[in-house]
Amino acid sequence: MHRITSAMSNGDLQGHLRLQEYKLNRVTNQLGTQQRLTRLAEDPIAAGHLVRYGSYLSRINQFEENAKKINDKLSMAEGYVNASLEIVQRVRELSVQAANGTYTAEDLKVMAAETDQLLQELVQNANAIGPDGALLFAGSHTRGSAFDVELGGRPGSPTPVITAVHYNGNVDSDKIEVDETEFLHYSHSGDRIFWAESQRLFSDRDSSAYQVRADGTISVAGVQVKLKAGDNSAAIAAKINDSGAAVRASIDQATQGLNLETTDARQLWLQDLDGTTLFDLGLINDATQRPPYNISPGAGVTGSSLFDVIIGLRDAMFSGDQEAIGGRILGKLDQGLGNLTARLSELGAASERAAFNARRNTMTAYNTETRIAREGDVDMSQAITDMKMLEYVQQATMSTAARLYSHSLLNYMR
């Protein structure tokens, strides 16, 4: 049995008023913040979803930004390669004209001067810098220059000209994440883009009795190849061929030396990472010299860059060697044009993929924001209705309380 007292009635009334004020304050906060949840304890499941959705949305936004940056860089690289393609096409036109035998020695010197200017422009394109200040065609090497030039005199030229161009970058490729565990490569090695022929390396050292002395690792075209103690030259060649590197290895039947050839137009990049296998086989110098200019002096090397071909064409024009111009030089130029066209297609495809990733991430971010709104955003019409109802209930409660406690001490003093 409960005893009903005035204090109990007053306490109940005050408690209900506080509860209504809490509900009204909660709805007011929801309208102010436009968030359904003011405390995580109000709906723990929805709060957990919101935390995961928010984390995912921030990652998606970063992926979208990454894809847009890559697309910008690839588009710029594509523009420089396309400009280089136009330069080489003009050089080929000059080569065809110079080879037809109707021009005098003075005419060929004029063509040589234009060819030299085109060569300088090609080197300038190869040393292009992207919007972030990093080199476009130097692999992961981002500062300095992708290609270094040597100047010297040539018969027929009144001023020093470019006599050699050396690659100063590497074959590593930077990558950036554009989706969960998915990466796009956005840097490219210039010794692949500005190369004309497959490079071949012939060792003059008999490797028939060779065996790897201890477990080691070699790097072939940027791919690491693990070797085991006891591997002979045939096993080494097989491991190189199975590694996925753009290089084919074989044993020369005449010299028993290990021969290497790139599968497309690029410069060979060889390095002993752990051990001295390539050095022992007579392919490279010791580890004190960095690739790609660490080829052993005793090994035979063939394969030219686009710069080498154009330098050879210019020198042939200066000397009036029309047979060389219309023969091997023209053939190498055609190979270089084919390689540039292939690299341009790769850059265009990579740029399109980056743009596709950016568009997909934009749509994914929109869908995620929709889920966040469903879980966390307040229903404005419902919240306004609830607020008005709570205000009405509060006013009614306070009006009732005023009538219940209308008497005061003055009523008892009459």
FENJOSUL-V87376 format. One record per helix or strand of 3 or more residues. SS is the DSSP state (a for helix, b for strand). FROM is the first residue (numbers start at 1). TO is the last residue. If there is no record, write none. Layout:
BEGIN
SS|FROM|TO  SS|FROM|TO
END
This chain:
BEGIN
a|6|33  a|40|42  a|44|99  a|105|126  b|147|152  b|161|167  b|175|179  b|182|185  a|190|193  b|200|202  b|216|220  b|223|227  a|233|242  b|247|251  b|258|262  b|270|274  a|277|280  b|300|302  a|306|319  a|322|376  a|380|404  a|409|412
END
